[in-house]
Amino acid sequence: MHRPRKTHSSAQKAAAGTGPVAPQWPSYSGTSQFVGTSPSGRVTVYVDPSLGQPGLQNARELINDADRVASANDAIFGTTGGPVSVVVFALGGATDGTGGADHMGCDYTTGAAIEVCASFDNSARVSALFEAELSECSMGGNLCGESTGEALSRCCAAVIGKNALADFATAPQWATDGMPNFVDKTDPTDQNAGSTGCGMAFLSWLLSQGHRLYQIAPAMVGLGNGGTLAQLYANLTSDAAGNAWPNFRSAVQKLPNGVTSDDPFGASASPSLTGEKGTVPSSARAAIKRSATASCAPKSHRLRLMSEK
């Protein structure tokens, strides 16, 4: 859940005085060991040295993969993100990725200090957790703490992270709850598995209909916190917003195996979901630039397993 986190009186220094000074992290208060910076210079990575070689390996592999993640994220949102710092540690005490990830704000000013859970022997999960938080920075303060924003960030992580966080799925819980309608209304929280799961299934459906993530993300950001998935549908299809829920519900009811994952329509197997830089319409890019003035109070924006209390 969203919980205000204690900030620290001064920035954490890198271990042994080497490397750049680490930023104030959302929750991590231990020694930040500087590991390196991605080739582009956009992503600086630290690690909790108490994790030993497995944690250091996670951090090194994140450095090697960070520019791929950042470039794919840029392509999705049609903008160029800013520099960020990332610390790999046992978030929530976990070293298998299940501790999730955290940052303090949904932009590159208040959210540029990102925490990701270590995932020993599976660094793909670390990259996916990184993308989940990076995508929220690219929302420019919109969709902050909303079910729509949480679904979009998880969808970005699923596509760019190649479904490495399948155990974070929420759509099956939404189906178990009786498929409540969070298409015509947006839930003002990012910690409700039901509303997030509805968003995940809805985005899977839109992607399966040929809409691309590089079209969906800017449209959602442009709608802002007051926007709904029904309005997103109308903007993408030119169909009436009132048809979004019945058409989506009908499609879900026809699924041969029901909703067993966050991608019940198998959209993640489709090619070119992210598109290429420069293919985002100028109107969509303008919508994201306008959103930079959106209000997003700095507080914990932690991605976690929804079953975790």
C-alpha positions in Angstrom: 0.0 0.0 0.0 1.1 3.6 -0.3 2.8 4.5 2.9 4.8 7.7 3.5 8.4 6.7 4.0 10.9 8.3 6.4 13.5 10.4 4.5 17.1 10.6 5.6 18.8 13.8 6.9 21.7 13.4 4.4 22.5 11.5 1.3 24.0 8.0 1.6 27.6 7.9 0.5 29.0 5.2 -1.6 30.9 2.5 0.1 34.6 3.2 0.8 34.2 6.7 -0.5 34.3 5.6 -4.1 32.0 6.6 -6.9 29.3 9.3 -6.9 27.3 10.1 -3.8 24.1 8.1 -3.6 20.8 9.8 -3.4 18.3 9.5 -0.5 16.5 6.3 -1.1 12.8 5.7 -0.4 13.5 3.2 2.4 17.1 1.8 2.1 19.3 3.3 4.8 22.4 1.0 4.6 25.7 1.5 2.8 25.2 2.2 -0.9 28.1 0.6 -2.8 28.6 2.2 -6.2 28.8 -0.5 -8.9 28.8 1.5 -12.2 26.9 3.5 -14.7 25.2 2.4 -17.9 27.1 3.2 -21.2 24.7 6.1 -21.9 25.3 7.6 -18.5 21.5 7.6 -17.7 21.4 4.9 -15.1 23.7 4.7 -12.1 23.6 1.5 -10.1 24.4 0.8 -6.4 24.1 -2.4 -4.3 23.8 -3.4 -0.7 27.3 -4.9 -0.2 26.0 -7.3 2.4 24.3 -9.3 -0.4 27.7 -10.4 -1.6 28.5 -11.8 -5.0 24.9 -12.7 -6.0 23.7 -9.1 -5.3 26.7 -7.7 -7.1 25.9 -9.9 -10.1 22.4 -8.5 -10.2 23.7 -5.0 -10.1 26.3 -5.6 -12.9 23.7 -7.3 -15.1 21.3 -4.4 -14.5 24.0 -2.0 -15.7 24.4 -4.0 -18.9 20.7 -4.1 -19.5 19.6 -0.6 -18.3 20.0 1.3 -21.5 17.9 -1.3 -23.4 15.2 -0.9 -20.8 15.4 2.9 -20.9 15.4 3.1 -24.7 12.3 0.8 -24.8 10.6 2.9 -22.2 11.3 6.0 -24.2 9.8 4.4 -27.2 6.6 3.5 -25.3 6.1 7.0 -24.0 7.5 9.0 -26.9 9.8 11.1 -24.7 13.3 10.9 -23.4 13.6 10.1 -19.7 16.0 11.7 -17.4 18.9 10.2 -15.4 18.1 7.8 -12.5 19.9 6.0 -9.7 19.0 2.4 -8.7 19.9 0.4 -5.6 19.7 -3.3 -5.5 19.0 -4.8 -2.0 16.8 -7.3 -0.2 13.6 -5.2 -0.3 11.2 -6.6 2.2 13.9 -9.1 3.2 13.6 -11.0 -0.1 16.3 -12.0 -2.5 14.1 -13.6 -5.2 12.5 -10.4 -6.6 9.3 -10.8 -4.6 10.1 -7.7 -2.5 9.1 -5.6 -5.5 10.4 -2.1 -6.2 9.9 1.4 -5.0 10.3 5.1 -5.8 9.0 8.3 -4.3 7.4 10.3 -7.2 6.0 9.7 -10.7 8.5 11.9 -12.5 12.3 12.2 -13.1 12.7 14.8 -10.3 11.0 13.2 -7.3 11.2 9.6 -8.5 14.8 9.4 -9.8 15.9 7.3 -6.8 14.7 3.8 -7.5 14.9 0.7 -5.3 14.7 -2.8 -6.7 14.6 -6.1 -5.0 17.5 -8.4 -5.6 16.7 -11.6 -7.5 19.7 -14.0 -7.1 20.4 -16.0 -10.3 17.5 -14.2 -12.2 18.5 -10.7 -13.1 15.7 -10.5 -15.7 13.4 -9.9 -12.7 15.6 -7.0 -11.6 15.3 -5.4 -15.0 11.6 -5.8 -15.0 11.2 -4.3 -11.6 13.4 -1.4 -12.8 11.1 -0.8 -15.7 8.0 -0.9 -13.5 9.3 2.2 -11.6 10.9 3.9 -14.6 7.6 3.8 -16.5 5.9 5.7 -13.7 8.6 8.4 -13.9 7.7 8.8 -17.6 4.1 9.4 -16.7 5.1 12.9 -15.6 3.0 13.1 -12.5 -0.2 11.8 -14.0 -1.8 8.5 -13.2 0.0 8.7 -9.9 -1.4 6.3 -7.3 -4.3 5.3 -9.6 -5.4 1.9 -10.7 -4.8 2.9 -14.3 -1.3 4.0 -13.7 -0.5 0.8 -11.8 -1.8 -1.3 -14.6 0.1 0.6 -17.2 3.4 0.3 -15.3 2.9 -3.4 -14.8 2.1 -3.8 -18.5 5.3 -2.0 -19.5 7.3 -4.2 -17.1 5.7 -7.3 -18.6 6.5 -6.3 -22.2 10.0 -4.9 -21.6 10.8 -7.4 -18.9 9.5 -10.4 -21.0 7.0 -11.4 -18.4 9.7 -12.0 -15.7 7.2 -10.9 -13.0 4.4 -13.4 -13.8 4.0 -14.1 -10.1 2.9 -10.5 -9.6 -0.3 -11.1 -11.6 -3.5 -9.4 -10.5 -6.0 -10.1 -13.3 -6.9 -13.6 -11.9 -7.9 -12.0 -8.6 -10.1 -9.6 -10.5 -11.8 -12.5 -12.2 -12.2 -14.3 -8.8 -13.9 -11.2 -7.4 -16.6 -11.4 -10.1 -15.0 -9.0 -12.6 -16.1 -5.7 -11.1 -16.3 -2.8 -13.6 -13.2 -0.6 -13.3 -13.4 0.3 -17.0 -16.0 3.0 -16.5 -14.4 4.2 -13.3 -10.9 4.5 -12.0 -9.9 3.3 -8.6 -7.9 6.0 -6.7 -5.3 3.5 -5.4 -2.6 1.4 -6.8 -2.9 -1.3 -4.2 -6.2 -3.0 -5.1 -5.6 -6.2 -6.9 -9.2 -6.1 -8.3 -8.9 -2.7 -10.0 -5.3 -3.2 -11.1 -6.2 -6.7 -12.5 -9.1 -5.3 -14.4 -6.7 -2.8 -16.0 -4.2 -5.5 -16.8 -6.8 -7.6 -18.5 -8.2 -4.6 -20.4 -4.8 -3.6 -21.7 -4.2 -7.2 -22.8 -7.4 -7.0 -24.7 -6.5 -3.7 -26.4 -3.1 -5.0 -27.4 -4.7 -8.1 -28.8 -6.9 -5.9 -31.0 -3.8 -4.4 -32.7 -3.3 -1.3 -30.6 0.3 -0.8 -29.6 1.8 0.1 -26.2 3.4 3.2 -27.8 -0.2 4.4 -28.6 -1.8 3.3 -25.4 0.7 4.9 -22.9 0.7 8.5 -24.2 -3.1 8.3 -24.5 -3.5 7.2 -20.9 -1.1 9.9 -19.7 -2.9 12.5 -21.7 -6.2 11.5 -20.0 -4.6 12.0 -16.6 -5.9 10.9 -13.2 -9.5 11.6 -14.0 -9.4 9.5 -17.2 -10.9 6.0 -17.5 -10.2 3.0 -19.5 -13.4 3.5 -21.3 -12.2 6.9 -22.5 -8.9 5.3 -23.5 -10.9 2.8 -25.6 -12.9 5.7 -27.2 -9.7 7.6 -28.1 -8.0 4.6 -29.6 -11.0 3.2 -31.6 -13.3 6.2 -32.2 -16.1 4.0 -30.8 -18.3 5.2 -28.0 -16.8 5.0 -24.5 -20.1 3.3 -23.4 -19.2 0.3 -25.6 -15.9 -0.4 -23.9 -17.1 -2.3 -20.9 -19.7 -4.6 -22.6 -17.3 -5.4 -25.5 -14.4 -6.1 -23.1 -16.6 -8.2 -20.8 -17.9 -10.2 -23.7 -14.4 -10.9 -24.9 -13.3 -12.1 -21.4 -16.3 -14.4 -21.1 -15.3 -16.0 -24.4 -11.8 -16.9 -23.3 -11.5 -20.7 -23.4 -9.4 -20.9 -20.3 -10.7 -17.9 -18.4 -8.3 -15.3 -16.8 -5.3 -17.1 -15.5 -2.6 -14.4 -16.0 -2.2 -10.7 -16.5 -2.2 -11.3 -20.2 -5.3 -13.5 -20.8 -5.5 -12.5 -24.5 -1.9 -13.5 -25.2 -0.9 -10.1 -26.4 2.6 -10.2 -25.1 3.5 -12.7 -27.8 2.6 -10.1 -30.5 5.6 -8.4 -32.2 6.4 -4.7 -32.0 4.3 -3.9 -29.0 6.6 -1.1 -28.0 7.2 0.4 -31.5 10.2 2.5 -32.4 11.2 5.9 -31.2 9.7 8.6 -33.4 6.5 6.6 -34.2 4.5 8.3 -31.4 2.1 10.9 -32.9 3.1 14.5 -32.1 -0.2 15.1 -30.4 0.5 12.2 -28.0 4.0 13.5 -27.2 2.5 16.9 -26.5 0.0 15.4 -24.1 2.9 13.9 -22.1 4.8 17.2 -22.1 1.7 19.0 -20.8 1.4 16.5 -18.1 4.8 17.5 -16.6 3.0 20.0 -14.4 0.7 17.4 -12.9 0.7 17.1 -9.2 2.3 14.1 -7.6 3.1 14.3 -3.9 6.3 12.4 -3.2 5.6 9.2 -1.2 6.2 5.5 -1.5 5.0 4.1 -4.8 6.0 0.5 -4.2 5.3 -2.3 -6.6 4.6 -5.4 -4.5 2.8 -8.7 -4.6 -0.8 -7.7 -4.0 -1.2 -10.6 -1.5 1.5 -8.9 0.6 0.1 -6.9 3.5 
